[in-house]
Amino acid sequence: MLTRHEGFGPVVPIVVFEEQGEAVRMANDTEYGLISYVFGPDPGTGIAVARRLESGMVAIDRGMISDAAAPFGGMKEAGIGREGGFHGIHEFLETRYLGVSL
């Protein structure tokens, strides 16, 4: 099924669902999770659905989500770690803890 594979191309599957829970289950029923797109009647509904999706990035009521200041990366088999933004720079840092008795 087209919705269960990680395709890189201009393909937009249209899937009919009866309730939000069913849509979330279908969206999460894949081993990939790079990005999801949610279009809804209002931002609150979009955010509520986005919180239930298993993907590294969720675009709510917009077609473009890329931003140099935002972390880029997925969940599941779509990648580990992030690049870009505050979270991406952490991959290149070494944290040190100093405990000092005064």
Buried (B, 14 or more C-beta within 10 A) or exposed (E): EEEEEEEEEEEEEEEEEEEBEEBBEBBBEBEBBBBBBBEBEEEEBBEBBBEBBBBBBBBBEEEEBEEEEBBBBBBBEBBEEBEBBEBBEEEEEEEEEEEEEE
